[in-house]
Amino acid sequence: MLSNEKVIRELYEAAEGYGTDPEKFISMFSDEGYMRDMPTGMEFRGQALGQSIAGFVKAFPDVHREILSICVAENTVVVEIAIQGTHKGELALPTGNLAPTGKTIDVPSCDVFHLENGKVTSFHCYKVDSVMQQQLGIGLG
């Protein structure tokens, strides 16, 4: 069985632009596993997990998650990352879709994972949406 850190590194690889593998991404979660976008409260399970990363890659085809630090404590993995990419496709936002801007993002984020038997049971993504919106030139009010 892979170490929990290796599982998470593989999960990130499956969500990278130009190599996205939604099925592999989904397979790394337990049957009850989920991903929650903490700023919006949106939760994804099953096939919706793959659709969420595919949608983000559609908007940012070169998306990369630069791992800044990783901490493993038994079945919990906490990762500080920077989500980087170029906005080349339509981006779905709670307020509607945003046409491509061609602008780049470098968004600070912290991901907290819980794992059991080498599978993700929960993934909480704490990304700073206001930074992404500012970088894309979207008004915050």
Phi, psi and omega in degrees: 000140178291151173293157180300323178297317180295322177302313182292320177299320177293323178300314177298318179301322180291344182255005181287149174294157179058023178187018184299135179228082183303323181293319177296317179305310180299318184295344182274358177259149173291169180302326180261002184294152181213163173237132179238126172277105188296321180299325182259342184080002180290138181237141183234136178222157175055226182299333179296335176299310180294322179295325181293317180287325178296321178295321179290321179292328176297320180283325182230078186298341179256021185304138178219140176251104181280115180282119180267322175201154180219135182229127180245126176228096183057247183263016178242133177234126179244128184233127171265124183225168169238122178271117186238146177171176180244130183282096183245357180224170181298133181248122178281124178237159178304334182268359182131182182273143178250122177295155180305136179253341184077001182275155178262154176238153173212085192257122177293143183206156173226127180247135179240122182244144169240137183230151172220130178052040176077011179237145179285126175261331174208145180222110178253119183255115179255078179264153184266088183302326181296327178292314179299315180299318178297316181294332178271355178082025180267133176296142182269358182236000000 
